[in-house]
């Protein structure tokens, strides 16, 4: 079994600031980390390595300064790491990013067929959740998004069963391999790497691919030229000046009633929406 995990180096969101004049993100001096959602994907891939002896390849796209993100992934237990870096990729939006990554994944698969591609559900700098589905679409992979649990994998039948979180509950889905999975947050906890993996990571020679090395068919679809998305403005939300008002009640029931009335008054359509959802749930249970 061969598993590829797509990760991204992102600025630490706890230390990001927005320039008060230009309204752009100030990245200077901000430390970078592995996108936290990608760590859930990496841990799930490593669990497949524990269970099936899967080979885990970690892939990221970015400038050479993204090298530390891959080196941080290796001590956890990843087997190989590939940095997709080229000036042609600069300024890529999610469409261009998925194009470049899918080309690299296809190139990896030529040497050793890929069974599962893992991504985090989204990144903390873009929050679009578009790259994973974009890769799946370009590679014609079965797509399983917002997965909370991998229930089982039948290697012989080439099938996987997962739990997918959806509005109103959990979906149990079965599909064939190969597939792409985007993992939800808090589905697992990244492990501590072993000493052997730490030493191996220190000696490891990262593989760097240019657009040509990755077999990108059309470089014009990468970078700014291949990115139709235009960010008009980035701004920090203004601080709220509304003060909290106390909710009083002589008894717990009176307090609850006051709270409910206050919420429904502030959100006029909420009560009707809740009543409709209850009616739908009741009908589903009775059928």
C-alpha positions in Angstrom: 0.0 0.0 0.0 1.3 3.5 -0.9 -0.1 6.6 0.7 0.6 10.2 -0.2 0.0 13.0 2.3 -0.2 16.6 1.0 0.9 19.1 3.6 1.5 22.9 3.6 3.7 25.3 5.5 1.6 28.1 6.8 2.2 31.2 9.0 1.3 30.6 12.7 -2.2 32.1 12.8 -1.7 33.1 16.4 0.9 35.6 15.4 -0.4 36.9 12.1 -1.2 40.7 11.9 -2.8 42.8 9.3 -1.1 46.0 8.2 -3.3 48.9 9.4 -2.7 50.9 6.2 -2.3 48.4 3.3 -4.7 45.9 4.8 -2.4 43.0 3.8 -1.1 40.2 5.9 2.2 40.9 7.6 4.3 37.7 7.2 7.7 39.2 8.2 8.9 37.7 11.4 5.9 35.3 11.7 7.0 31.7 12.4 5.8 29.0 10.1 4.3 25.7 11.1 2.8 22.6 9.4 -0.9 23.3 8.7 -2.6 21.8 11.8 -5.3 20.1 9.8 -2.6 18.3 7.7 -1.2 16.7 10.9 -4.5 14.8 11.3 -4.1 13.5 7.8 -0.5 12.5 8.4 -1.3 10.6 11.6 -4.0 8.7 9.8 -1.6 7.7 7.1 0.9 6.6 9.7 -1.7 4.4 11.3 -2.2 2.7 7.9 1.6 2.2 7.9 1.3 0.5 11.3 -1.6 -1.7 10.2 -0.6 -2.6 6.6 3.0 -1.6 6.3 2.1 1.2 3.9 4.7 3.5 2.5 4.0 7.1 3.4 5.2 9.9 1.0 4.8 13.5 2.1 4.4 16.2 -0.6 4.3 19.9 -0.4 4.5 22.8 -2.8 6.2 26.0 -2.0 9.5 27.9 -2.0 12.7 26.3 -0.7 11.8 27.8 2.7 9.1 25.1 2.9 11.8 22.6 3.5 11.4 22.6 7.3 7.8 21.5 7.0 8.8 18.3 5.3 11.7 17.8 7.7 9.2 18.1 10.6 7.0 15.4 9.0 9.8 12.9 8.6 10.5 12.2 12.3 6.9 11.3 12.8 7.5 8.3 10.6 7.0 9.4 6.9 9.2 7.4 4.5 9.8 9.9 1.8 9.4 13.7 1.3 9.1 15.7 -1.9 9.3 19.4 -2.2 7.6 20.8 -5.3 9.3 24.1 -5.9 9.6 26.3 -9.0 9.3 30.0 -9.7 6.5 29.1 -12.1 4.3 28.2 -9.0 4.6 31.6 -7.4 1.2 33.2 -6.7 -0.8 30.0 -7.3 -4.4 30.0 -6.1 -6.3 26.8 -5.2 -7.0 26.0 -8.9 -3.3 26.3 -9.9 -2.1 24.6 -6.7 -4.3 21.5 -7.3 -3.1 21.4 -10.9 0.6 21.3 -9.9 0.1 18.9 -7.0 -2.0 16.5 -9.1 0.7 16.5 -11.7 3.3 15.6 -9.0 1.1 12.9 -7.5 0.6 11.4 -11.0 4.3 11.4 -11.4 4.8 9.6 -8.1 2.3 7.0 -9.0 4.2 6.1 -12.1 6.9 4.6 -10.0 4.7 3.1 -7.3 0.9 3.1 -7.7 -0.9 5.2 -5.0 -3.8 3.8 -3.0 -4.8 6.8 -0.9 -4.1 10.5 -1.0 -4.6 12.3 2.3 -5.1 16.1 2.8 -6.3 18.1 5.8 -9.8 19.4 5.4 -8.4 22.9 4.7 -5.5 25.3 5.5 -5.6 27.9 8.2 -4.3 30.6 5.9 -6.8 30.2 3.1 -9.6 28.3 4.7 -11.0 27.4 1.3 -11.0 23.5 1.5 -10.7 23.4 -2.3 -7.3 21.9 -3.0 -8.1 18.4 -1.8 -11.3 18.1 -3.9 -9.4 19.8 -6.8 -6.7 17.1 -6.8 -9.4 14.3 -6.6 -11.2 15.8 -9.6 -8.1 16.2 -11.7 -6.9 12.7 -11.0 -10.3 11.1 -11.2 -10.1 9.7 -7.7 -13.0 8.8 -5.5 -13.5 11.7 -3.1 -14.2 11.4 0.6 -14.2 14.8 2.4 -14.6 15.7 6.1 -13.8 12.1 7.1 -13.8 11.6 10.9 -12.9 7.9 11.0 -11.5 5.2 8.7 -13.6 2.1 9.7 -12.0 -0.5 7.5 -9.9 -1.2 4.5 -10.2 -4.4 2.4 -7.0 -4.7 0.4 -8.2 -7.7 -1.5 -11.5 -6.1 -2.6 -9.8 -2.7 -2.9 -12.5 -1.0 -0.8 -12.6 1.4 2.1 -15.3 2.3 4.6 -15.3 5.6 6.4 -17.4 7.9 8.6 -18.0 11.3 7.1 -19.4 14.1 9.2 -22.3 15.8 7.6 -25.1 18.2 8.6 -27.4 16.4 10.9 -25.3 13.3 11.6 -22.6 11.0 10.3 -22.6 9.3 6.9 -21.1 5.8 6.5 -19.6 5.6 3.1 -18.0 2.7 1.1 -16.0 3.3 -2.0 -13.2 1.8 -4.1 -9.5 2.5 -4.0 -7.7 4.6 -5.1 -9.3 7.6 -3.3 -8.6 11.0 -1.8 -9.5 11.7 1.8 -9.6 15.0 3.6 -9.5 14.5 7.4 -11.4 16.5 10.0 -9.8 18.0 13.0 -9.6 16.2 16.4 -9.9 12.8 14.7 -6.6 11.7 16.2 -3.5 13.0 17.8 -0.1 13.1 16.0 2.3 10.7 17.6 5.7 11.3 19.0 8.4 10.3 16.6 10.9 7.6 17.5 14.6 8.3 17.9 15.4 6.1 14.9 13.0 8.3 12.8 14.6 11.4 14.1 18.1 10.3 13.1 16.9 9.1 9.7 15.2 12.5 9.2 18.4 14.3 10.0 20.3 12.3 7.4 17.5 12.4 4.8 18.1 14.1 1.5 14.9 15.8 0.4 13.8 15.4 -3.2 13.1 18.7 -5.0 11.0 18.8 -8.1 10.6 21.6 -10.5 7.6 21.9 -12.8 9.5 19.8 -15.4 10.5 17.2 -12.9 6.9 16.8 -11.7 5.7 16.4 -15.3 3.4 19.5 -15.2 1.8 19.4 -18.7 1.2 23.1 -19.1 3.2 25.6 -16.9 0.8 28.4 -18.0 -1.8 26.9 -15.7 0.4 27.4 -12.7 1.3 30.5 -10.7 -0.3 33.8 -11.3 -1.0 33.1 -14.9 -3.1 30.0 -14.0 -4.8 31.6 -11.1 -8.2 33.3 -11.8 -8.8 34.2 -8.2 -8.3 37.8 -7.3 -8.1 38.9 -3.6 -9.5 42.4 -3.5 -8.8 43.2 0.1 -7.7 41.6 3.4 -8.8 43.3 6.6 -9.1 42.7 10.3 -12.6 42.7 11.6 -13.4 45.7 13.8 -13.7 45.1 17.5 -17.3 44.8 18.8 -18.4 47.5 21.1 -21.7 45.9 22.2 -21.6 45.1 25.8 -23.0 41.9 27.2 -26.3 42.3 29.0 -27.2 40.1 32.0 -30.1 37.6 31.7 -32.0 37.4 35.0 -34.6 34.9 36.3 -35.8 34.0 39.8 -36.0 30.3 38.9 -34.0 28.1 36.5 -37.2 27.7 34.3 -37.7 31.5 34.3 -34.0 32.0 33.4 -34.2 29.5 30.6 -37.4 31.1 29.2 -35.8 34.5 29.2 -32.7 33.2 27.5 -34.7 31.5 24.8 -36.9 34.5 24.2 -33.8 36.7 24.0 -32.1 34.4 21.4 -35.3 34.1 19.3 -35.8 37.9 19.3 -32.2 38.5 18.2 -32.5 35.8 15.4 -36.1 36.0 14.1 -35.9 33.0 11.7 -34.2 30.6 14.2 -37.3 29.2 15.9 -38.9 28.3 12.5 -35.7 26.7 11.3 -35.4 24.6 14.5 -39.1 23.5 14.3 -38.6 22.4 10.7 -35.5 20.4 11.5 -37.3 18.7 14.4 -40.2 17.8 12.1 -37.9 16.4 9.5 -36.0 14.3 12.1 -39.3 13.0 13.5 -40.5 12.0 10.1 -37.2 10.2 9.4 -37.3 8.3 12.6 -40.9 7.2 12.1 -40.3 6.0 8.6 
